């Protein structure tokens, strides 16, 4: 027998009495409203306002929600604003306790911190509607249990740039997804991720509105009967029938980006702090800053928020004329087609568009890639639209050019282009290639594009576990912080850990080759560099300034389990160390860190020779010797400068200075020392001529808008970046 709401109230009061606290007024009011709705034979929903909760309210409310599953309550909704005071560690247990009756969750993750958001994405929720508007995901990786989720709103998530490969595999019933004003820009990986949503029918990366609708909205402001306005806008948004909460509970879900409440003139306020130990981690979430937002309590109950705002006509996107075609309407009965005439006017204005919307053939690419999609950016996808999209997709994004059947690799196409060779394995489906095809200036371009399209959307990654036995039966789970490949044995790499250990592993077999404990002196290892002429030796530096040279062949374990440190050389400390690098002759090495200074050490004598003071105006991220000249080295700093130095000139002045528009994170020499590869904050990557610092190549990687995007770049073998 189901527990009546009156019994739930008594249970809640008893729980408060046991905790010796007063019942929370908002919880009592929510139970009363649910009881009234039940008496009226309406959907009895318990709306929990997290804003009204304090830590002391947690246990009585958890006791109440644990019994919800067997009660008369039909559904439970959770809402909150950024002003919430409840501890984040209490929120997820409350959400999880409701289980199958959880309908709507509207939360602002800034209230609860990074750990809550990560926990949510890893564990999942049983809700049907999840509103994480203005969340701080960087790479969406929601791999928990979201099997009941129908609607996901991530609008205004300014840190969100991409998706993990399987981030939507856990959402088989997701039908509506909104990603307006995010930083998503990659058509290829985005469509591949969204293709794993078998039920997706409506997608939005921007909010498309017509001049007619905008005028109608503003003309209607002040009208006492705003219900019709909301209804018209609901029809315009084409929300398919879903058991959503009433507008009285969650008005801004219905308003469907008319949360344009957030003025277009508002800027993202980003706090840029000093890089700390975790600043370079590839975190899933980014709490570097947040956009000004409005809470649930500020939303008006009877009209969509933001209709009073002036219309910002900047950045408009015009889609041209759209004519209704026979058979264009959705066959799904759940779609509400009232006022359909206002859905397809002549011109559209795009507001809150994500960068992906400005990619060429964005709309056609999405329509062709997602066959189940029926509405894109509030615009119906008709039969004519789909035919047009497939035509454009075939012309511009073909998988196999010239009707060929054989898939070529990028490397093979490049090789044949270099030597001007034919393609012996490539045959057309009905005829062989004619010589005119090969003479075309577009032949290799089309083949290269097709080869790229046919490869994996994401790089092939294999997780490397370095959990292993280091002594007898002792097993350790290491925490890597820094790594460096061996200069001559490509299968070996040295890994420095957050606990000050140095582990040499064979990354191909995942076996531990050598293990060096912290020996009570090291903190997090931030700098590692192998010697080139003595490849059994390496130098490791930690964040407490400790600098040591290890010979991994001599760091043996005695019979008593004690490490023999005869293969260890201790150098003078360098405060706040972050980077070490050895010159080409293995005679000298440099150390830099969170300061403006660089220290020069003699490896043979173990002495610090000199400290070069004030080489930059801000702290130096990286110092690198050239690969062939033992006296030339480069430094990169957050003062936006990269400088070349020569030890033969007693570096009081740099050979030259090259500047970036943002703080520099990395600098390194090409294998032949002809170039410098420089990367600055937020994807600014350039190649300079090493001889004089002139710009040779700007890679033009799109920025993400995040000041915490500490971009690193390296050369691989063969001078490939």
Secondary structure, 3 states (H helix, E strand, C coil): CCECHHHHHHHHHHHHHHHCCCCCHHHHHHHHHHHHHHHCCCCCEEEEEHHHCCHHHHHHHHHHHHCHHHECCCEEEEECCCCCCCCHHHHHHHHHHHHHHEEEEECCHHHCCHHHHHHHHHHECCCCEEECCCCCECEECCCCECCCCCEEECCCCCCCCEECCCCCCCCCCCCEEECCCCCCCCHHHHHHHHCCCCCCCEEECCEEEEHHHHHHHHHHCCCCCCHHHHHHHHHHHCCCCCCCCCHHHHHHHHHCCCCCCCCCCCCCEECCCCCCCCCCCCCCECCCEECCCCCHHHCCCCCCCCCCCCCCCCCCCCCCCCCCCCCCCCCCCCCCCCCHHHCCCCCEEEECCCHHHHCCCHHHHHHHHCCCCCEECCEECCHHHHHHHHHHHHHHCCCCHHHECCCCCHHHHHHHHHHCCCCCCCCECCCCCCHHHHHCCCHHHHHHHHHHHHCCCCCCCCCCCCCEEEECCEEECCCEEEEEECCCCCCEEEEEECCCCEEEEECCCCEEEEEECCCCCCCCEEEEEECCCCCCEEEEEECCCCEEEEECCCCCECCCCCECCCCEEEECCCCCEEEEEECCCCCEEEEEECCCCEEEEECCCCCEEEEECCCCCCCEEEEEECCCCCCEEEEEECCCEEEEEEHHHCCCCCCEEEECCCCEEEEEECCCCCEEEEEECCCEEEEEECCCCCEEEECCCCCCCCCCCCCCCCCCCCCCC
